[in-house]
Amino acid sequence: MNPTIKDVANLAGVHPSTVSRVINNDSRISEKTKNKVLLIIKKLGYTPNAIARGLKTKRTHTLGMLIPDITNPFFAEIARGVEDAANKNNFNVILCL
């Protein structure tokens, strides 16, 4: 099972909201706490849950794209460009064929 924000918080001895603030680079967190939390995040291999974040923020950062024929190089190239641009802006793409 993947580590959760609560797992990171428990090991760091902080509240889950502190872990969230570290992840979001909140200036209210001391360097000492920030470094400790980041070390535990790296050790556990923690990554924020995109679905949970979407539920909390009411923003999924997901784009849907309808492709009539993925075997057509024209549509495949467009899909690749959309996916590259989306990834650079921290968006996910769902392709519907």
N, C-alpha and C positions, 0 to 999 in steps of 0.2 A: 504494500500500500504506500502511496506517495505521502511524504511528510506534509503536515498542515501548518498553518500559521500558529496554531496553538502549540504544536510540537516545538517550533522554534522558540516561542515565548517561554515555554516551560524550561527548556534548556538554558535560555539566556537569563531566566529569573525576572522577566518583565511581562507586562500585560500584552495581549495580542494587538491592541491598538498602537503600542509602541513599535512593534514589529512593522505594522502597516505604515507608520510614520517614517520609519527608516527606509522602507521600500520606496515610499513616495518622496524621499529626500526632504522631509520637513526640517526646517532650521531649528525647531525647538528641542531637538534631540542632541545630547552631548556627543562629542567625538568618541569618548570612551564607550558609551552605550552603543553608538552606531557601529563602531568597529567590532564589538562583541557580537552583536546581532548579525552583522554581515558575515563574520567568520562561521557562525553556526548555520546560517543559510547555505553557505558554500559547503560546509561539512555534510549537511543533510541532503544537499542537492534540491533544496526547496525551490519551487517555482510557483508564483501566484496562480490560482485557479481562475482561468478566464471566464468561466461560466458564473462562478460566485461573484467575481468582480462586476460582471455585466448585470447581475441581479441587484447588486448593491447600488451601482451607479445609474442603472436603467439605460445603459449604453452598451451594446454588444460589440461594437467595433467589428462587425461582420458585414460583408457585402455579398449579395447574391447575384449570380451571373448566369443567364440562360444562353447556352450555345447550341445551335441547331445541328452542327456537324463537327465534332472535335477532330475528325480525320482530315478535314479541309485545312490546309496550312494557313489560310487566311484567318480563320477563327481561332486556330491554335496559337497563332502569333499574337492576336488580340488578347486572348486569355492570359498568355504569358506576361504581356505588358501590364495588364490590370493587376495580376498577382504580384509582380515586382513592385509596382507603385504602392499597392496596398501594404505589402510587407515593410516597405521603407517607412510607412506611416503607422505601423503597429495595428494594422487591420488584417482580418482573416477574410478569405474568399471561399464561398461555397459555389461550386460549379454544378449546374443542372444541365444534363444533356438530353 
